[in-house]
């Protein structure tokens, strides 16, 4: 498991970059890079996350991500 200190350092890095270039731009670039990486490895690009807003996700599927969202919300509160 990743240490709390490692997560704190990563949160700081992402926060700094997100504030510098914009969080939406950061997420779109990360998604595109993930798709490119998957494609280069011969994997389906459908495995990469796609940045969107909750309103664009069916409620049932959105609700299934509650635990993950809560975990990451806690990470950024440390």
C-alpha positions as CSV (number, residue, x, y, z in Angstrom):
1,X,0.0,0.0,0.0
2,X,1.2,3.5,-0.7
3,X,2.2,5.5,2.3
4,X,0.3,8.5,3.6
5,X,3.4,10.6,3.0
6,X,3.6,9.5,-0.6
7,X,-0.1,10.3,-1.2
8,X,0.4,13.7,0.4
9,X,3.3,14.5,-1.9
10,X,1.3,13.4,-5.0
11,X,-1.6,15.5,-3.9
12,X,0.6,18.5,-3.7
13,X,2.1,17.8,-7.2
14,X,-1.3,17.4,-8.8
15,X,-2.7,20.5,-7.0
16,X,0.3,22.6,-8.2
17,X,0.0,21.4,-11.8
18,X,-3.9,21.6,-11.8
19,X,-3.7,25.2,-10.6
20,X,-1.0,26.1,-13.1
21,X,-2.6,24.6,-16.3
22,X,-6.2,24.0,-15.2
23,X,-7.7,20.9,-13.6
24,X,-9.9,20.1,-16.6
25,X,-7.0,20.4,-19.0
26,X,-4.9,18.2,-16.7
27,X,-7.5,15.5,-16.6
28,X,-8.1,15.6,-20.4
29,X,-4.3,15.4,-21.1
30,X,-4.0,12.5,-18.6
31,X,-6.8,10.7,-20.2
32,X,-5.4,11.1,-23.7
33,X,-1.9,10.0,-22.5
34,X,-3.5,6.9,-20.8
35,X,-5.3,6.1,-24.1
36,X,-2.1,6.5,-26.0
37,X,-0.3,4.2,-23.6
38,X,-2.9,1.6,-23.8
39,X,-3.0,1.7,-27.5
40,X,0.8,1.4,-27.7
41,X,0.6,-1.7,-25.5
42,X,-2.1,-3.2,-27.7
43,X,-4.8,-2.8,-25.0
44,X,-8.3,-1.4,-25.7
45,X,-8.4,2.3,-25.1
46,X,-11.7,1.9,-23.4
47,X,-9.7,1.0,-20.3
48,X,-8.8,4.7,-19.8
49,X,-10.9,7.0,-17.6
50,X,-12.8,9.7,-19.5
51,X,-13.2,13.0,-17.6
52,X,-16.8,14.1,-17.4
53,X,-19.3,15.5,-14.8
54,X,-21.7,13.5,-12.6
55,X,-24.7,14.7,-14.6
56,X,-23.4,12.9,-17.7
57,X,-23.2,9.5,-15.9
58,X,-26.2,7.3,-15.3
59,X,-27.3,7.5,-11.6
60,X,-26.7,3.8,-11.0
61,X,-23.2,3.9,-12.4
62,X,-22.5,7.2,-10.6
63,X,-23.6,5.7,-7.3
64,X,-21.3,2.7,-7.8
65,X,-18.3,5.1,-7.6
66,X,-19.2,6.6,-4.3
67,X,-16.6,4.6,-2.3
68,X,-13.8,5.6,-4.7
69,X,-14.8,9.3,-4.7
70,X,-15.0,9.3,-0.9
71,X,-11.5,7.7,-0.6
72,X,-9.9,10.3,-2.9
73,X,-11.8,13.1,-1.2
74,X,-10.2,11.9,2.1
75,X,-6.8,11.8,0.5
76,X,-6.9,15.5,-0.4
77,X,-8.0,16.4,3.2
78,X,-4.9,15.0,4.8
